[in-house]
Amino acid sequence: LSELRAAVGAVASRGQIDGKTAQELSKRVDELDKHLTEKSGEDSEDTEKSGEDAEKHLNDMDEYLAELSEKGELTPDDERRIAAALQTVREQAAEG
């Protein structure tokens, strides 16, 4: 998740997105972190549910990035940067 946090932080620090959007992105990363942490620390039944929650949060983040891009609130380069980091998180989550 550090790569995703760094990507969000870089976009926010360059002023490409407004403060409210930056806070929302950071909040979503925190939520994702929470669900991924739960996934790695539970028994098998809870892990499956937490894994589904994490996948839902990953998909929600994808949709949110697309929304921001469509509204012109996120440049295509910034969307790609965050999406690439998000894909890395998705791959790591799939590996367990």
N, CA, C and O of each residue as an XYZ file, in Angstrom:
384
protein
N       0.805     -1.211      0.000
C       0.000      0.000      0.000
C       0.841      1.264      0.000
O       0.335      2.348     -0.289
N       2.101      1.134      0.317
C       2.944      2.330      0.381
C       3.045      3.013     -0.977
O       3.096      4.240     -1.057
N       3.074      2.215     -2.047
C       3.139      2.789     -3.396
C       1.851      3.562     -3.714
O       1.897      4.626     -4.332
N       0.710      3.021     -3.291
C      -0.574      3.685     -3.513
C      -0.643      4.978     -2.698
O      -1.073      6.014     -3.206
N      -0.223      4.913     -1.446
C      -0.201      6.124     -0.612
C       0.716      7.193     -1.227
O       0.385      8.379     -1.242
N       1.854      6.755     -1.723
C       2.806      7.690     -2.329
C       2.217      8.330     -3.584
O       2.388      9.527     -3.812
N       1.528      7.536     -4.392
C       0.923      8.063     -5.614
C      -0.153      9.092     -5.286
O      -0.207     10.156     -5.904
N      -1.003      8.779     -4.320
C      -2.050      9.719     -3.901
C      -1.406     10.982     -3.324
O      -1.828     12.099     -3.624
N      -0.388     10.788     -2.500
C       0.304     11.924     -1.898
C       0.959     12.817     -2.935
O       0.913     14.042     -2.823
N       1.568     12.212     -3.944
C       2.231     12.983     -4.995
C       1.236     13.808     -5.791
O       1.489     14.975     -6.091
N       0.119     13.212     -6.129
C      -0.916     13.922     -6.875
C      -1.465     15.080     -6.032
O      -1.661     16.187     -6.533
N      -1.707     14.811     -4.761
C      -2.245     15.835     -3.867
C      -1.249     16.972     -3.657
O      -1.630     18.142     -3.654
N       0.014     16.632     -3.483
C       1.018     17.661     -3.175
C       1.301     18.569     -4.365
O       1.723     19.711     -4.187
N       1.073     18.076     -5.560
C       1.287     18.916     -6.752
C       0.120     19.859     -6.996
O       0.171     20.709     -7.885
N      -0.931     19.703     -6.203
C      -2.074     20.596     -6.353
C      -2.951     20.273     -7.552
O      -3.744     21.106     -7.991
N      -2.808     19.067     -8.081
C      -3.605     18.666     -9.236
C      -5.061     18.392     -8.852
O      -5.958     18.454     -9.693
N      -5.280     18.090     -7.579
C      -6.639     17.843     -7.101
C      -6.888     18.751     -5.897
O      -5.952     19.163     -5.211
N      -8.151     19.053     -5.652
C      -8.448     19.932     -4.522
C      -8.297     19.175     -3.204
O      -8.224     17.946     -3.183
N      -8.253     19.918     -2.124
C      -8.023     19.330     -0.807
C      -9.060     18.305     -0.404
O      -8.730     17.282      0.196
N     -10.319     18.575     -0.734
C     -11.403     17.648     -0.371
C     -11.234     16.311     -1.101
O     -11.423     15.248     -0.510
N     -10.883     16.372     -2.365
C     -10.676     15.153     -3.149
C      -9.463     14.392     -2.630
O      -9.484     13.164     -2.543
N      -8.407     15.123     -2.285
C      -7.208     14.485     -1.731
C      -7.538     13.764     -0.430
O      -7.071     12.649     -0.194
N      -8.346     14.405      0.415
C      -8.750     13.773      1.674
C      -9.578     12.523      1.417
O      -9.401     11.509      2.093
N     -10.475     12.589      0.450
C     -11.323     11.439      0.128
C     -10.473     10.280     -0.398
O     -10.692      9.128     -0.024
N      -9.516     10.581     -1.255
C      -8.630      9.525     -1.764
C      -7.844      8.888     -0.617
O      -7.724      7.665     -0.545
N      -7.318      9.710      0.266
C      -6.554      9.195      1.411
C      -7.433      8.336      2.313
O      -7.004      7.294      2.807
N      -8.670      8.787      2.519
C      -9.611      8.029      3.342
C      -9.883      6.662      2.715
O      -9.952      5.653      3.418
N     -10.035      6.635      1.409
C     -10.297      5.370      0.722
C      -9.093      4.427      0.811
O      -9.258      3.213      0.931
N      -7.892      4.987      0.751
C      -6.687      4.168      0.912
C      -6.647      3.592      2.327
O      -6.303      2.425      2.517
N      -7.000      4.415      3.321
C      -7.038      3.938      4.709
C      -8.047      2.798      4.877
O      -7.759      1.802      5.542
N      -9.219      2.947      4.277
C     -10.241      1.892      4.346
C      -9.740      0.604      3.697
O      -9.943     -0.492      4.221
N      -9.094      0.752      2.567
C      -8.545     -0.402      1.874
C      -7.489     -1.083      2.739
O      -7.453     -2.310      2.841
N      -6.645     -0.293      3.350
C      -5.617     -0.813      4.252
C      -6.258     -1.611      5.384
O      -5.805     -2.702      5.728
N      -7.306     -1.052      5.949
C      -8.020     -1.722      7.046
C      -8.541     -3.088      6.601
O      -8.384     -4.073      7.323
N      -9.148     -3.156      5.439
C      -9.715     -4.418      4.958
C      -8.635     -5.420      4.570
O      -8.803     -6.622      4.773
N      -7.539     -4.940      4.018
C      -6.450     -5.850      3.669
C      -5.775     -6.379      4.930
O      -5.363     -7.538      4.969
N      -5.661     -5.552      5.948
C      -5.077     -5.977      7.215
C      -5.963     -7.028      7.875
O      -5.467     -8.024      8.401
N      -7.281     -6.801      7.846
C      -8.222     -7.791      8.399
C      -8.114     -9.107      7.653
O      -8.175    -10.179      8.256
N      -7.954     -9.025      6.338
C      -7.877    -10.234      5.523
C      -6.687    -11.097      5.930
O      -6.785    -12.324      5.979
N      -5.573    -10.450      6.217
C      -4.368    -11.218      6.524
C      -4.338    -11.747      7.954
O      -3.507    -12.597      8.275
N      -5.230    -11.260      8.818
C      -5.152    -11.646     10.214
C      -6.304    -12.464     10.746
O      -6.416    -12.622     11.961
N      -7.158    -12.988      9.903
C      -8.357    -13.697     10.363
C      -8.289    -15.183     10.018
O      -7.410    -15.622      9.277
N      -9.246    -15.958     10.575
C      -9.332    -17.363     10.185
C      -9.944    -17.470      8.789
O     -10.344    -16.458      8.216
N     -10.020    -18.660      8.245
C     -10.355    -18.817      6.829
C     -11.724    -18.261      6.443
O     -11.855    -17.650      5.382
N     -12.747    -18.457      7.280
C     -14.076    -17.947      6.933
C     -14.086    -16.421      6.939
O     -14.603    -15.793      6.015
N     -13.517    -15.836      7.979
C     -13.453    -14.375      8.060
C     -12.536    -13.809      6.981
O     -12.783    -12.724      6.455
N     -11.477    -14.546      6.656
C     -10.549    -14.095      5.625
C     -11.257    -13.983      4.288
O     -11.023    -13.040      3.532
N     -12.128    -14.949      3.992
C     -12.871    -14.913      2.730
C     -13.757    -13.673      2.665
O     -13.795    -12.991      1.641
N     -14.467    -13.378      3.749
C     -15.330    -12.198      3.795
C     -14.492    -10.921      3.693
O     -14.842    -10.006      2.948
N     -13.393    -10.860      4.437
C     -12.525     -9.684      4.388
C     -11.916     -9.527      3.004
O     -11.738     -8.410      2.516
N     -11.597    -10.657      2.373
C     -11.065    -10.608      1.010
C     -12.082    -10.033      0.037
O     -11.736     -9.257     -0.854
N     -13.345    -10.423      0.218
C     -14.416     -9.870     -0.625
C     -14.578     -8.375     -0.357
O     -14.779     -7.591     -1.284
N     -14.490     -7.984      0.922
C     -14.567     -6.563      1.269
C     -13.417     -5.791      0.634
O     -13.614     -4.701      0.097
N     -12.228     -6.355      0.698
C     -11.061     -5.693      0.110
C     -11.250     -5.547     -1.398
O     -10.953     -4.496     -1.966
N     -11.742     -6.596     -2.041
C     -11.977     -6.536     -3.494
C     -13.012     -5.467     -3.825
O     -12.875     -4.748     -4.815
N     -14.045     -5.364     -2.994
C     -15.061     -4.338     -3.204
C     -14.433     -2.945     -3.089
O     -14.720     -2.058     -3.893
N     -13.582     -2.766     -2.090
C     -12.929     -1.463     -1.924
C     -11.982     -1.158     -3.085
O     -11.864     -0.006     -3.502
N     -11.316     -2.175     -3.601
C     -10.458     -1.980     -4.780
C     -11.299     -1.537     -5.976
O     -10.931     -0.606     -6.692
N     -12.419     -2.206     -6.182
C     -13.302     -1.848     -7.292
C     -13.895     -0.455     -7.107
O     -14.006      0.313     -8.063
N     -14.278     -0.133     -5.861
C     -14.803      1.206     -5.575
C     -13.764      2.282     -5.879
O     -14.092      3.348     -6.401
N     -12.520      1.993     -5.549
C     -11.447      2.952     -5.804
C     -11.257      3.141     -7.315
O     -11.064      4.262     -7.783
N     -11.312      2.054     -8.062
C     -11.240      2.149     -9.533
C     -12.344      3.055    -10.071
O     -12.100      3.933    -10.899
N     -13.560      2.826     -9.584
C     -14.706      3.627    -10.039
C     -14.551      5.090     -9.653
O     -14.881      5.981    -10.436
N     -14.049      5.339     -8.447
C     -13.858      6.714     -7.988
C     -12.811      7.428     -8.852
O     -12.986      8.596     -9.198
N     -11.744      6.741     -9.193
C     -10.721      7.331    -10.063
C     -11.306      7.669    -11.431
O     -11.028      8.731    -11.988
N     -12.114      6.764    -11.965
C     -12.750      7.003    -13.265
C     -13.681      8.216    -13.185
O     -13.709      9.045    -14.095
N     -14.443      8.314    -12.089
C     -15.336      9.462    -11.880
C     -14.562     10.769    -11.861
O     -14.934     11.735    -12.527
N     -13.480     10.791    -11.089
C     -12.667     12.006    -10.990
C     -12.099     12.389    -12.345
O     -12.048     13.567    -12.696
N     -11.676     11.398    -13.097
C     -11.117     11.648    -14.417
C     -12.177     12.192    -15.372
O     -11.928     13.144    -16.112
N     -13.362     11.579    -15.348
C     -14.457     12.038    -16.212
C     -14.858     13.474    -15.907
O     -15.210     14.235    -16.808
N     -14.801     13.839    -14.626
C     -15.168     15.199    -14.214
C     -14.045     16.200    -14.470
O     -14.228     17.404    -14.284
N     -12.888     15.706    -14.895
C     -11.751     16.578    -15.127
C     -11.018     16.966    -13.853
O     -10.192     17.879    -13.858
N     -11.322     16.267    -12.756
C     -10.683     16.571    -11.478
C      -9.359     15.837    -11.303
O      -8.606     16.109    -10.368
N      -9.084     14.907    -12.209
C      -7.859     14.126    -12.147
C      -7.315     14.023    -13.563
O      -8.032     13.616    -14.478
N      -6.055     14.388    -13.748
C      -5.474     14.321    -15.094
C      -5.296     12.854    -15.493
O      -5.198     11.982    -14.630
N      -5.254     12.586    -16.791
C      -5.032     11.204    -17.228
C      -3.734     10.611    -16.665
O      -3.698      9.439    -16.290
N      -2.667     11.422    -16.606
C      -1.402     10.922    -16.050
C      -1.552     10.558    -14.581
O      -1.058      9.523    -14.134
N      -2.241     11.420    -13.831
C      -2.435     11.146    -12.412
C      -3.325      9.925    -12.198
O      -3.084      9.123    -11.296
N      -4.344      9.791    -13.025
C      -5.211      8.608    -12.917
C      -4.403      7.342    -13.177
O      -4.533      6.357    -12.450
N      -3.567      7.370    -14.217
C      -2.736      6.195    -14.533
C      -1.771      5.879    -13.390
O      -1.553      4.716    -13.053
N      -1.203      6.918    -12.807
C      -0.248      6.708    -11.716
C      -0.921      6.025    -10.521
O      -0.394      5.056     -9.975
N      -2.074      6.531    -10.125
C      -2.781      5.942     -8.985
C      -3.315      4.561     -9.354
O      -3.253      3.636     -8.543
N      -3.843      4.413    -10.581
C      -4.389      3.123    -11.013
C      -3.305      2.049    -11.062
O      -3.566      0.896    -10.719
N      -2.103      2.409    -11.480
C      -1.004      1.439    -11.520
C      -0.654      0.972    -10.112
O      -0.429     -0.216     -9.882
N      -0.609      1.910     -9.178
C      -0.331      1.548     -7.785
C      -1.469      0.692     -7.217
O      -1.229     -0.242     -6.453
N      -2.695      1.017     -7.595
C      -3.850      0.246     -7.146
C      -3.791     -1.181     -7.700
O      -4.142     -2.135     -7.006
N      -3.352     -1.320     -8.933
C      -3.217     -2.649     -9.536
C      -2.181     -3.480     -8.781
O      -2.365     -4.682     -8.589
N      -1.109     -2.848     -8.362
C      -0.096     -3.548     -7.571
C      -0.698     -4.066     -6.271
O      -0.434     -5.198     -5.865
N      -1.510     -3.234     -5.619
C      -2.196     -3.650     -4.386
C      -3.119     -4.830     -4.672
O      -3.167     -5.796     -3.910
N      -3.852     -4.739     -5.783
C      -4.775     -5.820     -6.164
C      -4.011     -7.131     -6.351
O      -4.456     -8.181     -5.889
N      -2.868     -7.070     -7.023
C      -2.072     -8.279     -7.257
C      -1.531     -8.846     -5.952
O      -1.537    -10.060     -5.749
N      -1.063     -7.969     -5.067
C      -0.555     -8.414     -3.776
C      -1.671     -9.046     -2.943
O      -1.451    -10.048     -2.262
N      -2.868     -8.457     -2.999
C      -4.006     -8.994     -2.245
C      -4.397    -10.371     -2.776
O      -4.773    -11.252     -2.003
N      -4.310    -10.556     -4.077
C      -4.666    -11.842     -4.677
C      -3.668    -12.936     -4.276
O      -4.028    -14.107     -4.150
N      -2.427    -12.535     -4.081
C      -1.401    -13.497     -3.668
C      -1.559    -13.894     -2.207
O      -1.048    -14.927     -1.774
N      -2.269    -13.065     -1.456
C      -2.492    -13.372     -0.049
C      -1.403    -12.782      0.758
O      -1.396    -12.923      1.981
